Every structure is written in structure tokens, then in C-alpha cells.
Amino acid sequence: MSTPQLVVHRDKELMAQAAAARLITRIVDAQASRGTASVVLTGGRNGNGLLAALGSAPARDAIDWSRLDLWWGDERFLPEGDPERNVTQAREALLDAVPLDPARVHAMPASDGPHGGDVDAAAAAYAAELAAAAGPGDHAGVPTFDVLMLGVGPDTHVASLFPELPAVRETERTVVGVHGAPKPPPLRVSLTLPAIRAAKEVWLLAAGEDKAKAAAIALSGAGEVQAPAAGAYGRSRTLWLLDAAAASELPRSLYPPASA
């Protein structure tokens, strides 16, 4: 378990640009060291803002896009191409504009896919895909993600792990079907905390005043069942990337600069 580090930016635009630059560096470093990189994307306004910033970053072409594996932390269980699906939004924000290897873009199953409306079967299939990509030195039955990004909800949820719901209590499976999510749609597919914690680095993104209380709760020692964001951490690094509004309720003692 790594101790959370905080980086606070003036506004959400600067946060997105800085996070995109940081992600480029991590991907390039991973590709230089072992030939490939593996990243877990998040949806929502902050995740999509980061992808858009990455698309316009001058250094984006330093990435070898053909040697990048992309996974998702969660997905709305909706038909393929639905505008509310995270993968649909990610394609619009960035993915359609860069030369990715389609075989390395690991979208979560859609509700009109081979598993039909069975969200639990869809989750099991994604878990199997993760397990197939894992190597002998990897943890928790998933590949070692270089960076796993999560948006933080106003209720402290991350991925589709909502406070007090069964998914946040899962300790064995890496992917679960979520039933009765408190925000629409009610059916979702989500990585679990064990899968999230297998990542080298976990980055939590929060921008806006509506995220201030959630950040304060998650960083003040709350339990992960009550505040799922508190249970999201990486093996080597846990990084909270916030704008000033989202950090407004944090004590100044939590503001030390993150190391490079």
C-alpha cells in the first residue's frame, strides 16, 4: 500500500493538461523499459478531459501507440456505440485519432454483445480476458497496469464501486457486475479493489467543488466500504490529482508536493 500523494492545480483545465503530460512520460518510460505499456482509463468529465488534453499535447507522438494496451476501470452496461458508454466517449476524445492496435484496446462488453443482458457473464468474460493477459509475475490475476486512472464521484465512488454496495466488498473476483447502481444506468461492469490495487500506480482525478467533500472524506482515514476512493491505491504510487476547488476542504497539512 502506497501513501497518497497530492498534486493540486489551479483549475480543471490545467489539471487535465498536467495529468496528460505526466501520463505521456509514464507510458514512454514503460515502453522504453520493457517494450509495452498498460493503462486503465476512466470515464467522466475528468477522465475525458485528460484524454482530450492528451490528444492536443505536443508530446503525444512520443508514445508508440501500437504498443499500448488500454483497459477500462468500469463501463455502463449499455449497447455498443451508446454515447453514455465510457469507450464511446474515449474514442471521441482521443482513441479514434491515434494509431492504436485494435487488439490492444480492451473494451468491456456491451449489453448487446455475446453475453446479451447478463451483466455478470459480461464481468466474468472481462475477468477472463484480464487473466489471459497476466504474466507469471503479475498480481491478483490481472496484468500489471503501469497507470490505473479513476475519477472520484461526489459520493466517493470510484469505477462503479459505490459506498456500501456489494461490489466494494468483493475480495476475490477482479471484475463484477454491478446491480442497482445509485446513478443511471443501474447495470455496470467494474473492476474490484483487488484488481485496482494490482496496478503500479493509481491516479485519482477530482475537479470541481462538488468533489471537495469526497476528497476530504477519502483522505481523512475513512473506511473503503463507506468511501471506496479510500481503498484505491497502487503498489508503488497513489496519486491524487485535484484542482483547487476539489482540494478546498482538505487541510493544508495534506498538500506536500508529489515527488517526480
C-alpha positions in Angstrom: 0.0 0.0 0.0 1.4 3.4 -1.0 0.8 6.6 0.9 -1.3 9.0 -1.2 0.5 12.0 -2.7 -1.4 15.1 -3.7 -0.9 17.5 -6.6 -3.2 20.5 -6.6 -3.7 22.6 -9.8 -5.3 25.9 -10.2 -8.2 24.8 -12.3 -9.5 21.7 -14.1 -8.0 22.7 -17.5 -4.5 22.9 -16.0 -5.1 19.7 -14.1 -6.0 17.9 -17.3 -3.0 19.2 -19.2 -0.6 18.4 -16.5 -2.0 14.9 -16.0 -1.8 14.3 -19.7 1.9 15.3 -19.7 2.5 13.1 -16.7 0.8 10.1 -18.4 2.8 10.6 -21.6 6.0 10.4 -19.5 4.9 7.2 -17.7 3.9 5.5 -20.9 7.1 6.4 -22.7 9.2 5.2 -19.7 7.3 1.9 -19.6 7.7 1.3 -23.3 11.4 2.1 -23.1 12.0 -0.3 -20.2 10.0 -3.3 -21.5 8.6 -2.5 -24.9 4.9 -2.1 -24.0 2.8 -0.1 -21.6 -0.6 -0.9 -20.0 -3.1 1.8 -18.9 -6.5 1.7 -17.4 -8.8 4.5 -18.5 -11.6 6.2 -16.6 -14.7 7.9 -17.9 -16.5 11.0 -16.7 -15.6 14.6 -17.2 -12.2 14.4 -15.7 -11.2 11.2 -17.5 -12.4 12.5 -20.8 -10.8 15.9 -20.2 -7.5 14.2 -19.7 -7.8 12.3 -22.9 -8.7 15.4 -24.9 -5.7 17.2 -23.4 -3.5 14.2 -24.3 -4.8 14.4 -27.9 -3.7 18.0 -28.2 -0.4 17.6 -26.3 2.7 18.3 -28.4 4.4 15.3 -27.0 1.7 12.8 -27.7 3.6 11.3 -30.7 6.4 10.2 -28.3 4.1 7.3 -27.4 4.3 4.2 -29.6 0.5 3.8 -29.8 0.8 0.4 -31.4 2.5 -0.9 -28.2 0.0 0.4 -25.7 -2.7 -1.8 -24.0 -5.8 0.1 -22.9 -8.2 -1.3 -20.3 -11.2 0.2 -18.5 -11.9 0.5 -14.8 -15.7 0.3 -15.4 -18.3 0.6 -18.0 -22.0 1.3 -18.3 -23.8 -1.8 -19.4 -25.4 -0.3 -22.5 -25.5 -1.2 -26.2 -22.3 -0.9 -28.3 -21.9 2.7 -29.5 -24.2 4.2 -26.9 -23.0 7.7 -26.2 -23.0 7.1 -22.5 -20.5 4.3 -22.7 -17.0 5.2 -21.5 -15.4 3.6 -24.5 -17.6 5.6 -26.9 -16.6 8.8 -25.2 -12.9 7.8 -25.1 -13.0 7.1 -28.8 -14.4 10.6 -29.5 -12.0 12.3 -27.1 -8.8 10.6 -28.4 -8.7 7.0 -29.4 -10.0 7.4 -32.9 -7.3 10.0 -33.6 -4.3 7.8 -32.7 -2.8 4.6 -34.3 -3.8 2.1 -31.7 -3.6 -1.6 -32.3 -7.3 -2.6 -32.1 -6.3 -5.9 -30.5 -4.9 -3.9 -27.6 -8.0 -1.9 -26.9 -9.8 -4.0 -24.3 -13.3 -2.5 -24.1 -15.7 -4.0 -21.6 -18.6 -6.0 -23.1 -21.8 -4.2 -24.2 -25.3 -5.2 -23.3 -25.9 -6.3 -26.9 -22.7 -8.3 -27.1 -22.3 -12.1 -26.9 -23.5 -12.2 -23.3 -26.7 -10.4 -24.0 -28.2 -8.7 -21.0 -26.3 -10.8 -18.5 -24.1 -8.3 -16.7 -22.5 -11.0 -14.5 -21.5 -13.1 -17.5 -20.0 -9.9 -19.1 -18.0 -9.3 -16.0 -16.7 -12.8 -15.9 -15.7 -12.6 -19.5 -13.7 -9.4 -18.9 -12.0 -11.1 -15.8 -11.0 -13.9 -18.1 -9.5 -11.5 -20.6 -7.5 -9.9 -17.9 -6.3 -13.2 -16.6 -5.2 -14.3 -20.1 -3.1 -11.1 -20.3 -1.5 -11.6 -16.9 2.0 -13.0 -16.7 3.6 -15.2 -14.0 5.0 -12.2 -12.1 1.7 -10.3 -12.1 -0.6 -9.8 -9.1 -4.3 -10.7 -8.5 -4.9 -12.4 -11.8 -4.6 -9.2 -13.8 -1.7 -7.7 -15.9 0.5 -5.2 -14.1 -1.0 -1.9 -15.1 1.5 0.9 -15.3 -1.1 3.5 -14.6 -4.7 3.0 -13.5 -6.9 6.1 -13.5 -10.0 6.7 -11.5 -12.5 9.5 -11.3 -13.8 10.3 -7.9 -17.5 10.7 -7.5 -19.2 13.2 -5.2 -20.2 10.2 -3.0 -16.6 8.9 -3.0 -17.3 6.2 -5.6 -14.5 5.0 -7.9 -15.0 2.9 -11.0 -18.5 1.6 -10.3 -17.8 0.7 -6.7 -20.4 2.7 -4.7 -20.4 3.1 -0.9 -21.9 0.2 1.0 -22.9 -1.8 -2.2 -21.7 -5.4 -2.6 -19.1 -4.7 -5.3 -17.0 -2.6 -2.9 -16.8 -5.5 -0.5 -15.5 -8.0 -3.1 -12.2 -9.6 -2.1 -11.8 -12.4 -4.6 -13.0 -11.6 -8.1 -11.3 -9.0 -10.3 -14.4 -7.8 -12.2 -18.0 -7.8 -11.1 -21.4 -7.0 -12.5 -23.0 -4.1 -10.6 -26.7 -4.2 -10.0 -28.7 -1.2 -8.7 -26.1 1.5 -9.1 -27.4 4.7 -7.4 -26.7 6.7 -10.6 -28.0 5.6 -14.0 -27.7 3.2 -15.6 -28.2 0.7 -12.8 -26.3 -2.1 -14.5 -22.5 -1.7 -14.9 -19.3 -3.7 -15.1 -16.5 -2.7 -12.7 -13.0 -3.7 -11.6 -12.8 -4.5 -7.9 -10.5 -3.1 -5.3 -8.2 -6.2 -5.6 -7.7 -5.6 -9.3 -7.2 -1.8 -8.8 -4.6 -2.4 -6.1 -2.6 -4.6 -8.5 -1.6 -1.5 -10.5 1.8 0.0 -10.1 0.3 3.5 -10.0 -3.2 4.5 -9.2 -4.2 8.1 -10.1 -7.4 9.6 -8.7 -8.8 12.6 -10.5 -11.1 15.1 -8.9 -12.0 18.6 -10.1 -14.8 20.9 -9.1 -16.4 22.0 -5.8 -18.8 19.0 -5.9 -15.8 16.7 -5.4 -14.3 18.6 -2.4 -16.2 16.8 0.4 -15.5 13.4 -1.3 -11.8 14.1 -1.4 -11.7 15.3 2.2 -13.5 12.1 3.4 -11.4 9.7 1.4 -8.2 11.3 2.5 -9.1 11.6 6.2 -8.9 7.9 7.1 -12.4 6.8 6.1 -13.1 3.1 5.5 -13.2 1.8 1.9 -16.8 0.3 2.3 -18.1 3.8 3.3 -15.7 5.7 1.0 -14.5 3.5 -1.9 -11.9 6.1 -3.0 -10.1 5.5 0.3 -9.5 1.9 -0.7 -8.0 2.7 -4.1 -4.2 2.7 -4.0 -1.3 1.5 -6.1 1.5 -0.9 -5.3 4.2 1.8 -5.8 2.3 5.0 -6.0 -1.1 6.6 -5.3 -1.5 10.0 -6.7 -4.4 12.3 -6.2 -4.7 14.9 -9.0 -7.0 17.7 -8.0 -7.9 21.2 -8.9 -8.1 24.0 -6.2 -11.9 23.6 -5.9 -11.8 19.9 -5.3 -9.0 20.4 -2.7 -10.8 23.3 -0.9 -11.9 21.2 2.1 -8.5 19.5 2.6 -6.3 20.6 5.5 -3.1 22.3 4.3 -1.1 19.6 6.0 -2.1 17.2 3.2 -0.6 19.4 0.5 3.0 18.2 0.3 4.3 18.3 -3.3 4.4 14.9 -5.0 7.8 13.6 -6.0 8.7 13.5 -9.7 
